[in-house]
Amino acid sequence: MHSPPDFKSLMLLLTTALGYAFIVERILETLGGILDRWVLKKTDSAATVTRAEDQLIAVKKEAEQRLRSEQDEKAAEVLAALQKASGSRKVSLKNEFDRLKNEGANPDRTELPEETQPNLVVVEPALPPDRRKTLKTFWFQIIGTLTGIILCSYSRFGIFGPIGLFGPLPPVVDWMFTGILIGSGSQPVHFLIRFITQRKIVEMKVSAEKSVRPAEEIHVKAPAVHIAAFPFFTPLSIPYRGGVDPEKLENAHLRPANPDLIVIHHTAMHSDSTFADVVRVIQHRGWLTGYHCVVLKDGSIHPFCRWDRYGNHAKGYNRRSLGLAFNGNFETDPAQPYANAGGILGITRPTEEQLHAGAAVTALWCLLYEIPPDFGSTVLQHSQLAQKACPGSQFPSDAFHRLVETYLRNWKASDQARRELDVFRTKPYIYV
């Protein structure tokens, strides 16, 4: 009778599969870069681009008109104050826009305001479907699957047979199934690792509870946080290629040195808004960039500003800090301006996926830049640096801190994580 492998052997199989999945992803990324640069770029249809641009311009104009109509009173107050301060009778909107843009270039004078109105939920404008991108995605899935099957067949590597998930399997069938899994990317393998380790943690917890004497139970009970022995994220599962438009920051927002401070924010926007919405709201102010990373409520990680450049997120601390923003509004006190009272801006507390993703990014930054995880000193909430509610009274600080410490502890103890960190350090746009 076939006996399943022990936990260590099983994790070795899965981490090997994860390594193969990374190889497939790198191959597809390289191929995609070649296609985008040399093939698809040359065959772009000017008419399609023009139509898309026209639609975007129309949407932006409509949004700008709506914003102006909703904030006429505030705009009038701002302009009146400028007129009084300058002694000029006429202050144009263009001059005010130029002032804001110049402030964006000054790291000591800028940070993002928490001024998202409850009735303003920005949405992604609809664009005509791109048939070429659809075909590209389809064929890349086929190529990824075939590459995975070839890798597994060549190396005679399979995981379903040893696991015994489907009973005894012929080696060829096992290689094919494993290749299909690997060809789908690293996320399915991460899911398997998470599923198996969580079951292992539950078994260990039950076993420990049975072995604890009643007199000792008081010492083991503590506030629980969902933490797996092998975290949900590994260093290389955090996507980073320089953020949004890294080329635009090549000669701008230069840091004097690598960062030594991490500032935690919420975007104060509706939790259902997209990363594109966050970028659009920030760039509407005339700024090149904002936060260094944004985490959506589904746990997806979206780098924004280049990490070797400063952003616009914490007045007086931009040059030396990295800004991590959880998308949403976690301040529910009606006395606070622009609060998410009654959940009018979506969820009032970060999701578990969001907390794990943010903790993984924070742990990665601590390791990349040798920032000690000293909460309240080197890892701070925005409210500790300014008279702000950010990231909100409902942000679970203690749970977030425990998650950061767990990722740091587990990654430092994992050979696989240390290898991934070494690879991550070779990426561009990391260090000054």
TORSE-162160 format. One record per residue (C-alpha): x, y, z. Coordinates in Angstrom, 1 decimal. Layout:
<tinu xx="X" yy="Y" zz="Z"/>
...
END
This chain:
<tinu xx="0.0" yy="0.0" zz="0.0"/>
<tinu xx="1.3" yy="3.4" zz="-0.9"/>
<tinu xx="2.2" yy="5.6" zz="2.1"/>
<tinu xx="2.1" yy="9.4" zz="1.8"/>
<tinu xx="5.4" yy="11.3" zz="2.3"/>
<tinu xx="6.1" yy="13.0" zz="5.6"/>
<tinu xx="5.6" yy="16.7" zz="6.0"/>
<tinu xx="9.2" yy="17.7" zz="5.3"/>
<tinu xx="9.4" yy="15.6" zz="2.1"/>
<tinu xx="6.0" yy="17.0" zz="1.0"/>
<tinu xx="7.2" yy="20.6" zz="1.4"/>
<tinu xx="10.4" yy="19.8" zz="-0.5"/>
<tinu xx="8.3" yy="18.5" zz="-3.4"/>
<tinu xx="6.1" yy="21.6" zz="-3.3"/>
<tinu xx="8.9" yy="24.1" zz="-3.1"/>
<tinu xx="10.6" yy="22.3" zz="-6.1"/>
<tinu xx="7.3" yy="22.7" zz="-8.0"/>
<tinu xx="7.3" yy="26.3" zz="-7.0"/>
<tinu xx="10.8" yy="26.8" zz="-8.4"/>
<tinu xx="9.7" yy="25.2" zz="-11.7"/>
<tinu xx="6.6" yy="27.5" zz="-11.7"/>
<tinu xx="8.9" yy="30.6" zz="-11.3"/>
<tinu xx="11.0" yy="29.3" zz="-14.3"/>
<tinu xx="7.9" yy="29.1" zz="-16.4"/>
<tinu xx="6.8" yy="32.6" zz="-15.4"/>
<tinu xx="10.2" yy="34.1" zz="-16.2"/>
<tinu xx="10.1" yy="32.4" zz="-19.6"/>
<tinu xx="6.7" yy="33.8" zz="-20.4"/>
<tinu xx="7.6" yy="37.3" zz="-19.1"/>
<tinu xx="10.7" yy="37.3" zz="-21.3"/>
<tinu xx="8.6" yy="36.2" zz="-24.3"/>
<tinu xx="5.9" yy="38.7" zz="-23.5"/>
<tinu xx="8.5" yy="41.5" zz="-23.3"/>
<tinu xx="9.9" yy="40.5" zz="-26.7"/>
<tinu xx="6.4" yy="40.5" zz="-28.2"/>
<tinu xx="5.4" yy="43.8" zz="-26.7"/>
<tinu xx="8.6" yy="45.5" zz="-27.8"/>
<tinu xx="9.2" yy="44.1" zz="-31.3"/>
<tinu xx="5.9" yy="42.7" zz="-32.6"/>
<tinu xx="2.8" yy="44.1" zz="-31.0"/>
<tinu xx="4.3" yy="47.6" zz="-30.7"/>
<tinu xx="4.9" yy="47.7" zz="-34.5"/>
<tinu xx="1.4" yy="46.5" zz="-35.4"/>
<tinu xx="-0.6" yy="48.9" zz="-33.2"/>
<tinu xx="-3.6" yy="50.4" zz="-35.0"/>
<tinu xx="-3.6" yy="54.1" zz="-34.9"/>
<tinu xx="-7.4" yy="54.3" zz="-35.2"/>
<tinu xx="-7.9" yy="52.0" zz="-32.2"/>
<tinu xx="-5.5" yy="54.1" zz="-30.1"/>
<tinu xx="-7.2" yy="57.3" zz="-31.1"/>
<tinu xx="-10.6" yy="56.0" zz="-30.2"/>
<tinu xx="-9.4" yy="54.8" zz="-26.8"/>
<tinu xx="-7.7" yy="58.1" zz="-26.2"/>
<tinu xx="-10.8" yy="60.0" zz="-27.1"/>
<tinu xx="-12.9" yy="57.9" zz="-24.7"/>
<tinu xx="-10.4" yy="58.5" zz="-21.9"/>
<tinu xx="-10.4" yy="62.2" zz="-22.6"/>
<tinu xx="-14.2" yy="62.3" zz="-22.5"/>
<tinu xx="-14.3" yy="60.3" zz="-19.3"/>
<tinu xx="-11.7" yy="62.6" zz="-17.7"/>
<tinu xx="-13.5" yy="65.7" zz="-18.7"/>
<tinu xx="-16.7" yy="64.4" zz="-17.3"/>
<tinu xx="-15.0" yy="63.5" zz="-14.0"/>
<tinu xx="-13.3" yy="66.9" zz="-13.8"/>
<tinu xx="-16.6" yy="68.7" zz="-14.3"/>
<tinu xx="-18.2" yy="66.5" zz="-11.6"/>
<tinu xx="-15.4" yy="67.2" zz="-9.2"/>
<tinu xx="-15.5" yy="70.9" zz="-9.9"/>
<tinu xx="-19.3" yy="71.0" zz="-9.4"/>
<tinu xx="-19.0" yy="69.2" zz="-6.1"/>
<tinu xx="-16.2" yy="71.3" zz="-4.7"/>
<tinu xx="-17.1" yy="74.8" zz="-6.0"/>
<tinu xx="-17.4" yy="76.1" zz="-2.5"/>
<tinu xx="-14.1" yy="74.8" zz="-1.4"/>
<tinu xx="-12.4" yy="76.0" zz="-4.6"/>
<tinu xx="-13.8" yy="79.5" zz="-4.1"/>
<tinu xx="-12.4" yy="79.5" zz="-0.5"/>
<tinu xx="-8.9" yy="78.4" zz="-1.8"/>
<tinu xx="-8.8" yy="81.0" zz="-4.5"/>
<tinu xx="-10.0" yy="83.8" zz="-2.2"/>
<tinu xx="-7.3" yy="82.9" zz="0.3"/>
<tinu xx="-4.7" yy="82.9" zz="-2.5"/>
<tinu xx="-5.9" yy="86.3" zz="-3.8"/>
<tinu xx="-5.7" yy="87.8" zz="-0.3"/>
<tinu xx="-2.3" yy="86.4" zz="0.3"/>
<tinu xx="-0.9" yy="87.5" zz="-3.0"/>
<tinu xx="-2.6" yy="90.8" zz="-3.3"/>
<tinu xx="-3.6" yy="90.0" zz="-6.8"/>
<tinu xx="-7.1" yy="90.5" zz="-8.1"/>
<tinu xx="-7.0" yy="87.5" zz="-10.4"/>
<tinu xx="-5.7" yy="84.1" zz="-9.6"/>
<tinu xx="-6.3" yy="81.6" zz="-12.3"/>
<tinu xx="-7.0" yy="77.9" zz="-11.8"/>
<tinu xx="-3.9" yy="77.2" zz="-13.9"/>
<tinu xx="-1.7" yy="79.1" zz="-11.3"/>
<tinu xx="-3.3" yy="77.0" zz="-8.5"/>
<tinu xx="-2.6" yy="73.8" zz="-10.5"/>
<tinu xx="1.0" yy="74.9" zz="-11.1"/>
<tinu xx="1.4" yy="75.5" zz="-7.4"/>
<tinu xx="0.2" yy="72.1" zz="-6.5"/>
<tinu xx="2.4" yy="70.5" zz="-9.1"/>
<tinu xx="5.5" yy="72.4" zz="-7.7"/>
<tinu xx="4.6" yy="71.2" zz="-4.3"/>
<tinu xx="4.6" yy="67.7" zz="-5.6"/>
<tinu xx="8.3" yy="68.1" zz="-6.5"/>
<tinu xx="9.1" yy="69.2" zz="-2.9"/>
<tinu xx="9.2" yy="66.2" zz="-0.6"/>
<tinu xx="9.0" yy="68.3" zz="2.5"/>
<tinu xx="5.7" yy="70.0" zz="1.7"/>
<tinu xx="3.5" yy="67.2" zz="0.3"/>
<tinu xx="1.3" yy="64.3" zz="1.5"/>
<tinu xx="-1.9" yy="62.9" zz="0.3"/>
<tinu xx="-5.1" yy="64.4" zz="1.8"/>
<tinu xx="-7.9" yy="62.3" zz="3.2"/>
<tinu xx="-10.6" yy="64.0" zz="1.2"/>
<tinu xx="-12.5" yy="61.3" zz="-0.7"/>
<tinu xx="-16.2" yy="62.2" zz="-0.7"/>
<tinu xx="-18.7" yy="59.5" zz="0.2"/>
<tinu xx="-20.6" yy="60.0" zz="-3.0"/>
<tinu xx="-17.4" yy="59.8" zz="-5.2"/>
<tinu xx="-16.5" yy="56.2" zz="-6.1"/>
<tinu xx="-14.1" yy="56.4" zz="-9.0"/>
<tinu xx="-14.4" yy="53.6" zz="-11.6"/>
<tinu xx="-12.2" yy="52.3" zz="-14.3"/>
<tinu xx="-13.4" yy="53.7" zz="-17.7"/>
<tinu xx="-14.4" yy="51.0" zz="-20.2"/>
<tinu xx="-12.2" yy="50.6" zz="-23.2"/>
<tinu xx="-12.8" yy="48.7" zz="-26.5"/>
<tinu xx="-11.7" yy="45.0" zz="-26.1"/>
<tinu xx="-8.2" yy="44.3" zz="-27.4"/>
<tinu xx="-8.5" yy="41.1" zz="-29.5"/>
<tinu xx="-4.7" yy="40.8" zz="-29.7"/>
<tinu xx="-4.3" yy="40.8" zz="-25.9"/>
<tinu xx="-7.0" yy="38.2" zz="-25.6"/>
<tinu xx="-5.2" yy="36.0" zz="-28.1"/>
<tinu xx="-1.9" yy="36.6" zz="-26.5"/>
<tinu xx="-3.2" yy="35.6" zz="-23.1"/>
<tinu xx="-4.7" yy="32.4" zz="-24.6"/>
<tinu xx="-1.6" yy="31.3" zz="-26.4"/>
<tinu xx="0.6" yy="32.2" zz="-23.4"/>
<tinu xx="-1.5" yy="29.8" zz="-21.3"/>
<tinu xx="-1.0" yy="27.1" zz="-23.9"/>
<tinu xx="2.8" yy="27.8" zz="-24.0"/>
<tinu xx="3.0" yy="27.8" zz="-20.2"/>
<tinu xx="1.2" yy="24.5" zz="-19.9"/>
<tinu xx="3.4" yy="22.8" zz="-22.6"/>
<tinu xx="6.6" yy="24.3" zz="-21.0"/>
<tinu xx="5.6" yy="22.9" zz="-17.6"/>
<tinu xx="4.9" yy="19.4" zz="-19.1"/>
<tinu xx="8.2" yy="19.4" zz="-20.9"/>
<tinu xx="10.1" yy="20.4" zz="-17.8"/>
<tinu xx="8.4" yy="17.7" zz="-15.6"/>
<tinu xx="8.9" yy="15.0" zz="-18.3"/>
<tinu xx="12.5" yy="15.9" zz="-18.9"/>
<tinu xx="13.3" yy="15.9" zz="-15.1"/>
<tinu xx="10.9" yy="13.0" zz="-14.4"/>
<tinu xx="9.3" yy="15.2" zz="-11.7"/>
<tinu xx="5.8" yy="14.6" zz="-10.3"/>
<tinu xx="4.0" yy="15.4" zz="-7.1"/>
<tinu xx="0.6" yy="13.8" zz="-7.4"/>
<tinu xx="1.9" yy="10.3" zz="-7.3"/>
<tinu xx="3.9" yy="10.7" zz="-4.1"/>
<tinu xx="1.1" yy="12.7" zz="-2.4"/>
<tinu xx="-1.3" yy="10.0" zz="-3.3"/>
<tinu xx="-4.1" yy="12.5" zz="-3.9"/>
<tinu xx="-5.5" yy="10.5" zz="-6.9"/>
<tinu xx="-4.3" yy="7.1" zz="-5.8"/>
<tinu xx="-1.5" yy="5.3" zz="-7.8"/>
<tinu xx="-0.7" yy="7.1" zz="-11.0"/>
<tinu xx="1.5" yy="6.1" zz="-14.0"/>
<tinu xx="4.6" yy="8.3" zz="-14.0"/>
<tinu xx="3.7" yy="9.8" zz="-17.4"/>
<tinu xx="0.3" yy="10.8" zz="-16.2"/>
<tinu xx="1.8" yy="12.2" zz="-13.0"/>
<tinu xx="4.4" yy="14.3" zz="-15.0"/>
<tinu xx="1.6" yy="15.6" zz="-17.2"/>
<tinu xx="-0.7" yy="16.7" zz="-14.3"/>
<tinu xx="2.3" yy="18.2" zz="-12.5"/>
<tinu xx="3.3" yy="20.1" zz="-15.7"/>
<tinu xx="-0.2" yy="21.5" zz="-16.1"/>
<tinu xx="-0.1" yy="22.7" zz="-12.5"/>
<tinu xx="3.3" yy="24.3" zz="-12.9"/>
<tinu xx="2.4" yy="25.8" zz="-16.3"/>
<tinu xx="-0.5" yy="27.7" zz="-14.6"/>
<tinu xx="2.0" yy="29.8" zz="-12.6"/>
<tinu xx="3.1" yy="30.0" zz="-9.0"/>
<tinu xx="-0.3" yy="30.9" zz="-7.5"/>
<tinu xx="-1.8" yy="27.4" zz="-7.7"/>
<tinu xx="1.4" yy="26.0" zz="-6.1"/>
<tinu xx="1.1" yy="28.6" zz="-3.4"/>
<tinu xx="-2.5" yy="27.6" zz="-2.8"/>
<tinu xx="-1.4" yy="23.9" zz="-2.4"/>
<tinu xx="1.3" yy="24.9" zz="0.1"/>
<tinu xx="-1.1" yy="27.1" zz="2.0"/>
<tinu xx="-3.8" yy="24.4" zz="2.1"/>
<tinu xx="-1.4" yy="21.7" zz="3.3"/>
<tinu xx="0.5" yy="23.8" zz="5.9"/>
<tinu xx="-2.8" yy="25.1" zz="7.4"/>
<tinu xx="-4.0" yy="21.5" zz="7.8"/>
<tinu xx="-0.6" yy="20.7" zz="9.4"/>
<tinu xx="-1.0" yy="23.7" zz="11.8"/>
<tinu xx="-4.5" yy="22.6" zz="12.8"/>
<tinu xx="-3.2" yy="19.0" zz="13.5"/>
<tinu xx="-0.3" yy="20.4" zz="15.6"/>
<tinu xx="-2.6" yy="22.7" zz="17.5"/>
<tinu xx="-5.1" yy="19.9" zz="18.3"/>
<tinu xx="-2.2" yy="17.7" zz="19.4"/>
<tinu xx="-0.7" yy="20.4" zz="21.6"/>
<tinu xx="-4.1" yy="21.2" zz="23.2"/>
<tinu xx="-4.5" yy="17.5" zz="24.1"/>
<tinu xx="-1.1" yy="17.3" zz="25.7"/>
<tinu xx="-1.4" yy="20.5" zz="27.8"/>
<tinu xx="-2.3" yy="20.0" zz="31.5"/>
<tinu xx="-5.2" yy="22.1" zz="32.8"/>
<tinu xx="-2.9" yy="24.1" zz="35.0"/>
<tinu xx="-0.9" yy="25.1" zz="32.0"/>
<tinu xx="-3.7" yy="26.1" zz="29.7"/>
<tinu xx="-3.7" yy="29.7" zz="31.0"/>
<tinu xx="-0.2" yy="30.1" zz="29.6"/>
<tinu xx="-1.0" yy="29.1" zz="26.0"/>
<tinu xx="-4.2" yy="31.0" zz="25.5"/>
<tinu xx="-3.6" yy="34.3" zz="23.6"/>
<tinu xx="-5.3" yy="36.5" zz="21.0"/>
<tinu xx="-5.3" yy="34.4" zz="17.8"/>
<tinu xx="-4.3" yy="35.6" zz="14.4"/>
<tinu xx="-4.4" yy="33.4" zz="11.3"/>
<tinu xx="-0.7" yy="32.6" zz="10.8"/>
<tinu xx="0.6" yy="29.7" zz="8.9"/>
<tinu xx="4.0" yy="28.1" zz="9.5"/>
<tinu xx="4.8" yy="28.8" zz="5.8"/>
<tinu xx="3.4" yy="32.3" zz="5.1"/>
<tinu xx="0.8" yy="33.0" zz="2.4"/>
<tinu xx="3.5" yy="35.1" zz="0.6"/>
<tinu xx="7.1" yy="34.4" zz="-0.2"/>
<tinu xx="9.5" yy="37.2" zz="-1.2"/>
<tinu xx="9.3" yy="36.5" zz="-5.0"/>
<tinu xx="5.5" yy="36.3" zz="-4.9"/>
<tinu xx="5.5" yy="40.0" zz="-4.3"/>
<tinu xx="5.4" yy="41.7" zz="-7.7"/>
<tinu xx="7.8" yy="44.5" zz="-8.4"/>
<tinu xx="9.2" yy="45.9" zz="-11.6"/>
<tinu xx="9.5" yy="49.6" zz="-10.7"/>
<tinu xx="5.9" yy="50.5" zz="-10.1"/>
<tinu xx="3.9" yy="52.8" zz="-12.4"/>
<tinu xx="5.9" yy="54.5" zz="-15.2"/>
<tinu xx="9.4" yy="54.0" zz="-13.6"/>
<tinu xx="11.0" yy="55.8" zz="-16.5"/>
<tinu xx="9.3" yy="59.1" zz="-15.5"/>
<tinu xx="11.2" yy="59.0" zz="-12.2"/>
<tinu xx="14.6" yy="58.3" zz="-13.7"/>
<tinu xx="15.7" yy="61.9" zz="-13.1"/>
<tinu xx="13.1" yy="62.9" zz="-10.5"/>
<tinu xx="12.3" yy="62.3" zz="-6.8"/>
<tinu xx="15.9" yy="61.3" zz="-6.1"/>
<tinu xx="16.7" yy="60.0" zz="-2.7"/>
<tinu xx="19.8" yy="61.0" zz="-0.8"/>
<tinu xx="20.1" yy="57.4" zz="0.6"/>
<tinu xx="18.1" yy="54.2" zz="0.9"/>
<tinu xx="15.0" yy="54.4" zz="3.1"/>
<tinu xx="15.1" yy="53.8" zz="6.8"/>
<tinu xx="11.4" yy="54.4" zz="7.7"/>
<tinu xx="8.1" yy="52.7" zz="6.7"/>
<tinu xx="4.8" yy="54.6" zz="7.0"/>
<tinu xx="1.5" yy="52.8" zz="7.0"/>
<tinu xx="-1.6" yy="54.5" zz="5.4"/>
<tinu xx="-5.1" yy="53.9" zz="4.2"/>
<tinu xx="-6.1" yy="55.5" zz="0.9"/>
<tinu xx="-9.4" yy="56.9" zz="2.4"/>
<tinu xx="-11.1" yy="55.8" zz="-0.8"/>
<tinu xx="-13.9" yy="53.4" zz="-1.3"/>
<tinu xx="-12.7" yy="49.8" zz="-0.7"/>
<tinu xx="-14.2" yy="48.7" zz="-4.0"/>
<tinu xx="-12.1" yy="51.2" zz="-6.0"/>
<tinu xx="-9.3" yy="49.8" zz="-8.2"/>
<tinu xx="-5.6" yy="50.4" zz="-8.2"/>
<tinu xx="-6.1" yy="52.4" zz="-11.4"/>
<tinu xx="-8.5" yy="54.6" zz="-9.5"/>
<tinu xx="-5.9" yy="55.3" zz="-6.8"/>
<tinu xx="-3.3" yy="56.2" zz="-9.4"/>
<tinu xx="-5.7" yy="58.4" zz="-11.2"/>
<tinu xx="-6.8" yy="60.4" zz="-8.1"/>
<tinu xx="-3.1" yy="61.0" zz="-7.2"/>
<tinu xx="-2.0" yy="61.9" zz="-10.7"/>
<tinu xx="-5.0" yy="64.3" zz="-11.0"/>
<tinu xx="-3.2" yy="66.5" zz="-8.5"/>
<tinu xx="-0.4" yy="66.9" zz="-11.0"/>
<tinu xx="2.0" yy="64.6" zz="-9.0"/>
<tinu xx="4.2" yy="62.0" zz="-10.6"/>
<tinu xx="3.6" yy="59.4" zz="-7.9"/>
<tinu xx="2.2" yy="58.8" zz="-4.4"/>
<tinu xx="2.6" yy="55.7" zz="-2.2"/>
<tinu xx="5.3" yy="53.1" zz="-2.9"/>
<tinu xx="2.8" yy="50.2" zz="-2.7"/>
<tinu xx="-1.0" yy="49.8" zz="-2.5"/>
<tinu xx="-2.8" yy="46.7" zz="-1.2"/>
<tinu xx="-6.3" yy="46.1" zz="-2.3"/>
<tinu xx="-9.0" yy="44.3" zz="-0.2"/>
<tinu xx="-8.5" yy="41.0" zz="-2.1"/>
<tinu xx="-4.8" yy="40.9" zz="-1.0"/>
<tinu xx="-3.4" yy="41.9" zz="-4.4"/>
<tinu xx="-0.2" yy="43.9" zz="-4.2"/>
<tinu xx="0.4" yy="46.9" zz="-6.5"/>
<tinu xx="3.7" yy="48.8" zz="-6.4"/>
<tinu xx="3.2" yy="52.5" zz="-7.4"/>
<tinu xx="6.3" yy="54.6" zz="-6.8"/>
<tinu xx="9.8" yy="53.2" zz="-7.5"/>
<tinu xx="11.3" yy="52.0" zz="-4.3"/>
<tinu xx="14.6" yy="53.8" zz="-5.0"/>
<tinu xx="12.7" yy="57.1" zz="-5.3"/>
<tinu xx="10.7" yy="59.1" zz="-2.8"/>
<tinu xx="6.9" yy="59.4" zz="-3.0"/>
<tinu xx="4.3" yy="61.9" zz="-1.8"/>
<tinu xx="2.7" yy="60.4" zz="1.2"/>
<tinu xx="4.2" yy="61.7" zz="4.5"/>
<tinu xx="4.9" yy="65.4" zz="4.8"/>
<tinu xx="8.4" yy="66.0" zz="6.1"/>
<tinu xx="9.4" yy="62.3" zz="5.9"/>
<tinu xx="9.1" yy="61.5" zz="2.2"/>
<tinu xx="12.8" yy="61.5" zz="1.4"/>
<tinu xx="13.7" yy="58.8" zz="3.9"/>
<tinu xx="10.5" yy="56.7" zz="3.9"/>
<tinu xx="8.5" yy="54.1" zz="2.1"/>
<tinu xx="4.7" yy="54.5" zz="2.0"/>
<tinu xx="2.4" yy="51.4" zz="2.2"/>
<tinu xx="-1.3" yy="52.1" zz="1.7"/>
<tinu xx="-4.2" yy="49.7" zz="2.4"/>
<tinu xx="-7.0" yy="50.6" zz="0.0"/>
<tinu xx="-10.1" yy="51.6" zz="1.9"/>
<tinu xx="-11.1" yy="53.9" zz="4.8"/>
<tinu xx="-10.8" yy="52.4" zz="8.3"/>
<tinu xx="-11.8" yy="55.5" zz="10.3"/>
<tinu xx="-15.5" yy="55.3" zz="11.4"/>
<tinu xx="-15.7" yy="58.1" zz="13.9"/>
<tinu xx="-18.3" yy="60.6" zz="12.4"/>
<tinu xx="-16.4" yy="63.4" zz="14.2"/>
<tinu xx="-13.4" yy="62.9" zz="11.9"/>
<tinu xx="-13.6" yy="64.6" zz="8.4"/>
<tinu xx="-14.3" yy="62.2" zz="5.5"/>
<tinu xx="-14.8" yy="59.2" zz="7.9"/>
<tinu xx="-16.3" yy="55.9" zz="6.8"/>
<tinu xx="-19.2" yy="56.2" zz="9.2"/>
<tinu xx="-21.7" yy="53.4" zz="8.7"/>
<tinu xx="-19.6" yy="51.8" zz="6.0"/>
<tinu xx="-20.5" yy="54.3" zz="3.3"/>
<tinu xx="-17.0" yy="53.8" zz="1.8"/>
<tinu xx="-17.1" yy="50.0" zz="2.0"/>
<tinu xx="-15.4" yy="47.8" zz="4.5"/>
<tinu xx="-14.4" yy="49.4" zz="7.8"/>
<tinu xx="-11.5" yy="47.0" zz="8.6"/>
<tinu xx="-8.8" yy="45.5" zz="6.4"/>
<tinu xx="-9.5" yy="41.9" zz="5.2"/>
<tinu xx="-7.3" yy="39.1" zz="6.4"/>
<tinu xx="-5.8" yy="38.8" zz="2.8"/>
<tinu xx="-5.0" yy="42.5" zz="2.9"/>
<tinu xx="-3.3" yy="42.3" zz="6.3"/>
<tinu xx="-1.2" yy="39.3" zz="5.1"/>
<tinu xx="-0.2" yy="41.1" zz="1.9"/>
<tinu xx="0.7" yy="44.3" zz="3.7"/>
<tinu xx="2.7" yy="42.4" zz="6.4"/>
<tinu xx="4.6" yy="40.6" zz="3.7"/>
<tinu xx="5.5" yy="43.8" zz="1.9"/>
<tinu xx="6.6" yy="45.4" zz="5.2"/>
<tinu xx="8.7" yy="42.3" zz="6.0"/>
<tinu xx="10.3" yy="42.4" zz="2.6"/>
<tinu xx="11.2" yy="46.1" zz="3.0"/>
<tinu xx="12.7" yy="45.5" zz="6.4"/>
<tinu xx="15.0" yy="42.7" zz="5.0"/>
<tinu xx="15.9" yy="44.6" zz="1.8"/>
<tinu xx="16.9" yy="47.8" zz="3.5"/>
<tinu xx="17.9" yy="46.5" zz="6.9"/>
<tinu xx="15.1" yy="48.4" zz="8.6"/>
<tinu xx="14.5" yy="47.1" zz="12.2"/>
<tinu xx="10.9" yy="46.2" zz="12.7"/>
<tinu xx="10.5" yy="48.7" zz="15.6"/>
<tinu xx="6.8" yy="49.6" zz="15.6"/>
<tinu xx="6.4" yy="53.2" zz="16.7"/>
<tinu xx="10.0" yy="54.1" zz="15.7"/>
<tinu xx="10.9" yy="52.7" zz="12.2"/>
<tinu xx="7.6" yy="51.3" zz="11.2"/>
<tinu xx="4.9" yy="53.9" zz="12.0"/>
<tinu xx="1.3" yy="54.7" zz="11.2"/>
<tinu xx="0.8" yy="58.1" zz="9.4"/>
<tinu xx="-1.1" yy="59.3" zz="12.4"/>
<tinu xx="2.1" yy="59.1" zz="14.5"/>
<tinu xx="3.7" yy="61.6" zz="12.2"/>
<tinu xx="0.9" yy="64.0" zz="11.5"/>
<tinu xx="-2.5" yy="65.2" zz="12.8"/>
<tinu xx="-4.3" yy="62.6" zz="10.7"/>
<tinu xx="-6.7" yy="59.7" zz="11.3"/>
<tinu xx="-4.7" yy="57.6" zz="8.8"/>
<tinu xx="-4.8" yy="54.5" zz="8.7"/>
<tinu xx="-8.0" yy="54.8" zz="10.8"/>
<tinu xx="-9.1" yy="53.8" zz="14.3"/>
<tinu xx="-10.3" yy="50.4" zz="13.1"/>
<tinu xx="-6.9" yy="49.4" zz="11.7"/>
<tinu xx="-5.8" yy="46.3" zz="13.7"/>
<tinu xx="-2.3" yy="47.5" zz="14.6"/>
<tinu xx="-1.4" yy="44.6" zz="17.0"/>
<tinu xx="-2.5" yy="41.9" zz="14.6"/>
<tinu xx="-0.6" yy="43.6" zz="11.7"/>
<tinu xx="2.6" yy="43.8" zz="13.9"/>
<tinu xx="2.4" yy="40.1" zz="14.8"/>
<tinu xx="2.0" yy="39.2" zz="11.1"/>
<tinu xx="5.1" yy="41.3" zz="10.1"/>
<tinu xx="7.1" yy="39.6" zz="12.9"/>
<tinu xx="5.9" yy="36.1" zz="11.8"/>
<tinu xx="6.9" yy="36.7" zz="8.1"/>
<tinu xx="10.3" yy="38.0" zz="9.2"/>
<tinu xx="10.8" yy="35.0" zz="11.5"/>
<tinu xx="9.7" yy="32.4" zz="9.0"/>
<tinu xx="11.5" yy="33.9" zz="6.0"/>
<tinu xx="14.8" yy="34.1" zz="8.0"/>
<tinu xx="14.4" yy="30.4" zz="9.0"/>
<tinu xx="13.6" yy="29.3" zz="5.4"/>
<tinu xx="16.4" yy="28.4" zz="2.9"/>
<tinu xx="13.9" yy="28.9" zz="0.1"/>
<tinu xx="12.9" yy="32.4" zz="1.3"/>
<tinu xx="16.6" yy="33.4" zz="1.7"/>
<tinu xx="17.3" yy="32.3" zz="-1.9"/>
<tinu xx="14.3" yy="34.3" zz="-3.1"/>
<tinu xx="15.5" yy="37.3" zz="-1.2"/>
<tinu xx="18.9" yy="37.1" zz="-2.9"/>
<tinu xx="17.1" yy="37.0" zz="-6.3"/>
<tinu xx="14.9" yy="39.9" zz="-5.3"/>
<tinu xx="17.9" yy="42.1" zz="-4.4"/>
<tinu xx="19.2" yy="41.8" zz="-8.0"/>
<tinu xx="16.0" yy="43.5" zz="-9.4"/>
<tinu xx="16.3" yy="47.0" zz="-10.8"/>
<tinu xx="14.8" yy="50.1" zz="-9.1"/>
<tinu xx="15.6" yy="48.7" zz="-5.6"/>
<tinu xx="18.6" yy="50.6" zz="-4.2"/>
<tinu xx="19.8" yy="54.2" zz="-4.5"/>
END
